[in-house]
Amino acid sequence: MPSSRDSRVVAFLVALALTAGATPSHARAPASTRDRTVLAWPLAIDVELAPAAGTELAAAVHTGLARASVTSAEIDAARATEAAACIDDACIVAIARAQGVRWVVRPRVHVDDRNFDIGATLIDSRDGVVLGTVSTTCELCGTAEVAEELANQVATLAGKLARIEPQPARLVLTTDPSGAEIVVDGRGVGRSPQTLSLAAGRHRIEVRKPGFVAVERSFAAVAGVDESLALVLVRSRRPLVGAGLGVLFGGLALTGSGAALWAIDGRAYRRRCSGDDVDYAGRCRYAYDTATAGIVLTSVGIAAIVTGIALLATSRRRTRR
């Protein structure tokens, strides 16, 4: 059983760590970054320290969290008294949940003369599970050495969060020409060039631009990995090909019709060749007079054929560029 003197020492150190202003930015993190925020629990130490030494060790915890590239948070002033009385993980989890922080790091230092046992524990406040524990020893160390080793241990422990919750993949997507619409998994995300943040796994990426053939790619995103993808868009042949074929076949039809009219010019109009409309030599009074119309249609048809061929040739040249 710890003595009443030891209890008073622990309570003093907890209060000191809670009030030590190591860094003003350790305030409660906004909701958007809360999952990457770690609540720095007051240091548990079994000896009495000078105020300056306590402040240095409390700051070392925040230094370690910063080295692991996570945001640190301190216990709210309104919960300081409750936190000072915490003696088990269940109490710690309850305070972390109330403060809206998922992760908690609980540092500790055990002192035997000038030999130090330094460690920390990482707790997930959602279910109270201990995700990891680290520890090391420092023999015949001074306060600065203990603080540095404590920061290293906290950084090592907090680094586990990168593996527990890996960062999303980033894809830098460019197109030639630029300004193409980007669609990821059926959802429009803007125009190229653009840096996309993607969840790990396979995605379907499509880029579209009027006058060009749409391009689709399957992309496998790897968590925490930055990649780039450059897509070249090819001009679409469909508008010119469709117009070229339409004009070409229309020209062929007109040419055929003109040739037919030209061929029947001067022939008897049989429907009206009877009785008085037939002379003594059997020639019909009425005959087809279609030469002019035939010439016009044939001329227009030939011009259309030439135009259609030109459109098709142009579409081929654009495709090759």
Secondary structure, DSSP 4 states (H G I P E B T S, - for coil): ---HHHHHHHHHHHHHHHH--S-GGGSPPPGGGGGGEEEEPPPEESS---HHHHHHHHHHHHHHHHHTT-EEE---GGGHHHHHT--SHHHHHHHHHHHT--EEEEEEEEEETTEEEEEEEEEETTTTEEEEEEEEEETT--HHHHHHHHHHHHHHHHTHHHHHSPPPEEEEEEEESS--EEEETTEEEEESSEEEEE-SEEEEEEEE-TTB--EEEEEEE-TT-EEEEEEEPPBP-HHHHHHHHHHHHHHHHHHHHHHHHHHHTT-B-GGG-SGGGB-TTS-BS-B---HHHHHHHHHHHHHHHHHHHHHHHHHHHHHH-
